[in-house]
Amino acid sequence: HSLEDGQGLPEEVKPTFTRLCDTRIDKFRHGRVLLATNVIALFRVDENWATQHLLPLFDWQRSEVEARAVWEGFLLSPRLYRPLLSAIKQPMLETSIHYTQLGQHAEQFAAFLTFAALDPGETFTAKELAQATKALPIEGLQSAAQTLVRALDGAGEQRGEYWRNRVLPYFKSIWPKTIDV
């Protein structure tokens, strides 16, 4: 059956999901990755539960091993969902520092960060996004640049407008201003 936003997790799954989030049980890490893959849906259905049990796993300060696992899960199909981004803002910005730990998902993170910077909304300041982008290694900046090209290509007939309103401001306020990049 389908779940509605804000209805809360069904009682038949809540205890299981809560137990999966217990980081003292290593063998449940794959379950935590699967939960992270669906974090937006879980957050929408039961924000309180997600905030209490799942979102803390994204925090690099708590556990690098757990954060890496859930970020990898999320990055399998990341989407910009503002309320979630607000809730995991600091861990997300800090993920740039852990770029190389993300392995095959690192490029996906750089692309995600770039899309967030192209449309920051009220969630991030230009300074925060600039610092996170600057913290990316050169491979991450290459992924960011490729993302900008894809975004421009995807703008189709609105390319000129997209360049003026999104990409140019990105280069002015987000992209690192060092000679080497």
N, C-alpha and C positions, 0 to 999 in steps of 0.2 A: 504494500500500500504506500501511497505517496505521502510525504511529510510536508507540512506547511511551515513557512517561516514562523519562528517564535513559538511553535507548539510544544517544544521540549522533546527530548529523546524518549522513545517508548520505554516503559519500565522493563520490558523483556530484554532490551539490549544495553541499557544504561550501566548495569553492574559489570557486564562483560567489557564494555568499552573503557570503563573507569579502571578496571583491573589491567587492561592492556597498556594503559598509560603509566602504570607503576614501574618506574625505571629500575627498581631493585630487582626486577625479574628480566634478566638479559634475554631469555628465549622469546620474550614477547616483543622484541624490538621490531621484527618484521610486521607485526600487527600495528605497532605505532607508525611505521612507514605508511601502511595502508590507510590508517586514520588520517595521516597528514595529507595523503593524496586527495582525500575528501574533506579537507579542513573547511573549505568555504561552505559546503552543504551543512556540515555539522555545526559550524558557527551560526549559520542562518537559522537552523532548526532549534538549537539550544545554546544560545550565546553564553549563558551562565556556566553550563557544563564545560563547554569548549574553553572558556577563559580560565576556569579552575583547573582543568585536567590536561587539555591538549596544547594550548598555546604556550604554557611554560616550557614545553619541550623544545620550542624554537629558540630558546635563550642560550646563546653560546656561553654565557657566564655560569650557567647551572651545570651544563655537561656538554663538552665539545663532541663527544661520541654520539649522544642523543640528538643534539642539534644538527649535526651533519646528516644523520639518518632521516630526520623529519624534513629537513630542507630538501634533501634528495627526493623524498616522496612528494612533497609539494611541487617541486620543479618538474615533475613528470608532466604536469598539465597546469602550469601556473596561470592565474587570471588576476587582473587588477580589480579586487573587490574592496572598495574604500573602507568600509567598517572594519574588515579584517586587517587591512594594512595599518590602520590607526592602532589597532590592538597589538600588532607585532612590529610596530615601527622601529624601535631601537634594535631588536635582534636582526631585523631586515637590513638596516643600515650597516650594522656590524658584520653582516655576512660577507661584505666586500673584503674584509681583512682575512676571512677564512676561505677566500676564493679557491685556492689550490686544493683545499681539503674536500671540495665538492666533486673532484674527479670529473667524470663524464658529464656531470650536470652543471659544471662551472659556466660554460658558455650560455646555458639557458638562464642562469642567474644574471649574467651581464646583460642579456637581452631584456629580461624582466625589469631590472633596475633602469635600463634605458627607456623602456616604455613608460615606467612610472615617472621618470624625469620629463618625458615629452608631454605628460598630462598630470602634473603633480597635484592638481586640485588644492584642497585645504590641508591635505595630509602631511606634505613635506615642504620644508623651506628650500629655496635654491641652494643655500649654504649647506644644508644637510646632504642634499643630493650631490652637490659638487664634492664634498668631502668623501662620500661613499664612492663616487666615480673615480676620484683621484687615488683612492686606496686600491683600486683594481690593478693587477699586474698588466703588463703590455698585452698579453693574450686576451685579457678581459676587455681592454680598451679596443682591441681589434674586433671582438665580438660586438661591442657597443657600436662601433662604426658601421659594421655590417648590418646591424639592426636599424640604424638610421637610414641606410640605403634601402632596405626592405620596406621600411615605413613610408619613405618617399615614393617608392614604386607603387605601393599599395594605395597611395592617395589618388592615383589615376589623374582625372581631369582637374582635381583640386590640388595638384602638386605645388603650384606656385603659392597658393594660400597656405598649404601645410608647411612649406619651407619658411615663409614669413612668420607664421604664428606659432610654430612648434620647433622646427629644426634650428633656425637662426637664434631664437632665445636660448635654446639648449647650448649651442656653441658659445654664446655670450656669457651665460651664467653657470653652466654645469661642467662643460668639457675642461680638463686640466689645461692651464696656460703655460706649460713648460715647453721648452724648445724640442726636447726629445720626443714629445707626442704630438 
